[in-house]
Amino acid sequence: MPIHFKKLRLLTIALVMVLVCGAMLPSLIHAQDTIVVRAYRTVNVRSGPSTAFPVIGQLTIDAVAEVTGRSDIENNWLQIDFEGDTGWVAYFTVSVEGNADLLPVVGAVPTIEGFTIISTPTASINPAVLLDQQVYVTSFRRVNLRSGPDTEYERINTLRAGETAQVVGRAEDNQWLQVEYEGQAGWVAYFVVSVTGELENVPVVIAPTRTPTPSATPTPTAIPPTETPVVILLTTRFNTNLRAEPSFTADVLGVVPYGTTLEVEARTDSAEWLQVFYEGETGWLVASLVDTPARRAINRLPVTIGASD
């Protein structure tokens, strides 16, 4: 074959490759910008950003869906493309691949018109909250309602999973929210509820004088020197904050992902906080957000000096 024909053939092949790569480049760039969620357990997909909306389907374990929007700046609910339709999933039930803060805010507090309320024993929606478009919380699970913004305050009531209450006040750092529930005001921790509405519109409330719930100081179980050192493991049930001290006001050292198994090093007096070592940091996890062995095993752990809850 003459040399000039060989050169022409190579030039043609190179031109075709450039055209093909150029056509693929926009789709590759788009794929890099796509934000998706992955279900780490079976997740309900709802028609709107609240547990009051009906369930339209489910994401199974490890199912992936593209995210198209979010309910508010706190990303409490994410709008997804669900089998060609629009659906909503709670943020805490999925892992997010990409920066959700870049998504447009498309959610809004619904009004009574055109809004479906699910009547179940575990859901209680206050219609006045929805009608006035006030700020309200929805509990992920059973949530303690306390007389003040800390776990040391007395428990005065309990919100069941899926129940809703209007937010009437907040701590200055937003870690605790004051709500109106069954005719009484109480406080719930921010991380165990989803918030609908703008917290900036809620007034900051000064906490009452702390009155810790009286309880007997547990006596640590003495472990004989010859006994094999106790090894107790926990597994996180949610994406959980690792805090520098056993307090909701302490600095967050990082987030321990859902399903992570760690060895417990110590506990607080009442074992409501557990000390662990994770990615070079020693910190504290809330015991209610992890799976652990029986309480008698937890009581064998040492109590860290100065740690109380």
ABEGO torsion letter per residue (X at the ends): XBAAAAAAAAAAAAAAAAAAAAAAAAAAAAAAABBBBBBABBBBBBABBBAABBBAEBBBBGBBBBBABBABAAGABBBBBBGGBBBBBBAAABBBBEBAAABBBABBBBBABGBBBBBBAABBBBAAAAAAGBBBBBBABBBBBBABBBAABBBABBBBBGBBBBBABBBAAGABBBBBBGGBBBBBBAAABBBBEBAAABBBBBBBBBBBBBBBBBBBBBBBAABBBBBBBBBBABBBBBBABBBAABBBAEBBBBGBBBBBABBBAAGABBBBBBGGBBBBBBAAABBBBBAAAAAABBBBBGBBX
